[in-house]
């Protein structure tokens, strides 16, 4: 054969084989030849060899045809690839018309939610065209969040302090608010966490114990943790282990002689050094008559930020009026808020929504703080002349 007619081996772009190689990794995972970390390492190896874009394309393509029962693992892998370019890529896929099927778009949105992005399926028009918005389709979003809870749990390990954990878990709890069976959604997560039995599950369960506003979820998560401990599985992440290890920082109240309102601030130092405060507004006008009108939880603040941005700002008041703000003991703040709660109940005034959402902190920090915290509080009560 002449040199000119010699057969040549066709050159194949290795990126063409990305999807088959990716599928092979997932098959090995399904056969238990690879655990979650092994699967993730394999995906990272493909990215190092072929580049991030073709692997992301293959992962998104896999979202189109992966059965729902297997989608949780896929979501977990994509969530672990979190970076600004990956987030931008996923948003671009979501926002490009007809780029993704309904199920793939829902999966991508669930992953983005787990990455901390602003995803709100209570307003589906933000992401779906009228043709896509059918009741059966929207209902399937709840199933995807159920399948993707491990992807939601992983970012907990990257947070800096208990205040950030509190805020993140609050976001997760809001996912269930639009579900008809929101509490059952979390109870299902607890059951699955106990079944899977890894330290990631233990971390997530401990976070639920300390941040859930539902006594049933707290109890179930606590029992599941005990069962995991019997099997030698325990939480391992320091920021999670630090939940519940709060120390009383300071309490402040505005002038109790003010004719129509009073502010009460109770702040605790959380693990990691962040100061977080519950801020109450009591109203003495009709129909409130001393009940709690509003309540909010601050973000995590440094001690200097707490003093400058919250206390000094409140002391300056609004406009030309100075309402005053005084340092008080935890016992006085506790008695004041307990009396206000009683006023809400006596006058049939609904408590603010945040009262329910942050009830675990209200109980621990204000209504029933540790006796040791009250006894060790040596604050010079600046309202000492007023009866408790």
ZIZI-V966239 format. One line per field, one symbol per residue. phi: phi as a letter, one per 30 degrees, with the letter a starting at -180 (. if undefined). burial: + if it has 9 or more other ideal C-beta (glycine too) atoms within 8 Angstrom, else -. A space follows every 10 residues. Layout:
phi->???
burial->???
This chain:
phi->.dddcddcdd dcdeddcedd dddddddddd didbdedddd dddddddddc jdddddeddd ddddbdeedc dedddddddd deaedddddd ddddddeidb dedddddddd dddddjddcb ddbdddbbde dddceddddd dddddddcdd dddededcdc addddedddd ddddedddcd beddeddddd ddddddhbdd ddedddddec bddceddedd dddddddddd cicbdbdedd dddiccbeca bbbdeddddb abcbbbcbcc ejjdcbbccc ccbcddcdhj ddcaabcddd bdeddedddc ddddddicic dcdibbdbdd dddddddddd dddeddchce deeddddcdd deddcbdbde eddddddced ddcedcdd
burial->---------- -------++- +++-++-++- ---+---+++ -++--++--+ ---+++++++ ++++-+-+-+ +++++++++- +----++-++ +-++-----+ -+++++++++ +++++----- +--+---+-- --+---++-+ ++++++++++ +++++++-+- ++++++++++ +++-++--+- -++-++++++ ++++--+-++ ++++++++++ ++----++-+ ++-++-+++- --+-+-+-++ +++--+-+++ ++++---+-- ++++++++++ ++-+++++++ ++++---+++ +++-+-++-+ +-+-++++-+ ++-++-+--- --++++++++ ++++++++++ +-++--+-+- ++-++-++++ +++++++-+- --++--+-+- +-+-----
